[in-house]
């Protein structure tokens, strides 16, 4: 499987690999969904983390606004990092006496009691409203209503620590908005397309995500830090062998393989493939009974790493400008429209590999499950006829390296 495909991969085994994956793994016939946990699998807590609710809001906002995967990755990372920073600031500004108040009194809130839990809830809500409202001003009123409703949950009036947390969260959200305003994501493209054998071309300018490789990252020391080595040379034996295997697979696609290709596409008006990993992370957080402090850390690490992996991916895409498979051989059958950017390496695999790597770090018991999902996600792009096998292997190596680099640094 792709867990064994690295630079030394023998290209002539690609078809056998694809067949083995299809027979060895359960293959869904519909879009992969996050299966809800049974009630007895979810840990009972006195105050369920509001982080999960805000991430559901974020996924819905991405879908409602028909955001593409690149814009969605930026939103998920921004709101997640702002949430985690807001909670960290609440914790840092709480006195030792406040942090220890009510600890171990049996109320289910843990160290710090309700006061600290309320401050964290408010911080998550305040940061979420600010950042999500910046991405969609038409949603701001509904976001503010949700925040107010969360403040009224629990006994008595709105807890003063919730109010304190909201103020901190809004300030952190404002700082994130300032970062977004100067991150380079919307910078205009002033370059030109190279031309020549083996190079990708498009009639639709500017090319998609052409400036993403220059966007400000969260963890990368520089954006080409994990650039993969060059792909097999155009029309070389290795390139031709990979392409021939792809033609064979796409012209003999099974119904199950086609379902995987279409299911993992997450096209228009969906929460995008990144939203799938977000929803899966939410399931794991709920099952583990994590509080807002721990939950925000999981999401911030995952989404910041994912966004950096996407930055690294697009830096490499527009460094190599490799043509798409159907441009190399029209016999390649495609299942949907090909994205308007070069092939190598795969953005889908970069996103999925970095997300799976971070989730496996926080939930090691889920590693086998995550690897199976990752391999299916990668194979989906091969079945769809829009990527070479070597696009996937290079992206996985790069995405996992970005994730490891992020995890070594800690909260962005």
Secondary structure by P-SEA (a helix, b strand, c coil): ccccccccccccaaaaaaaaaaaacccccccccccccccccbbbbccccaaaaaaaaaaaaaaaacccaaaaaaaaaaaaaaaaaaaaaaaaaccccccccccccccccccccaaaaaaaaaaaaaaaaaaaaaacccaaaaaaaaaaaaaacccccccaaaaaaaaaaaaaaaaaaaaaacccccccccbbbbbcccbbbbccccccccccccccccccccccccccccccccccaaaaaaaaaaaaaaaaccaaaaaaaaaaccccccccaaaaaaaaaaaaaaaacccaaaaaaaaaaaaaaaaaaaaaaaaaaaacccccccccccccccccccccccccccaaaaaaaaaaaaaaaacccaaaaaaaaaaaaaacccccccccaaaaaaaaaaaaaaaaaaaacccc
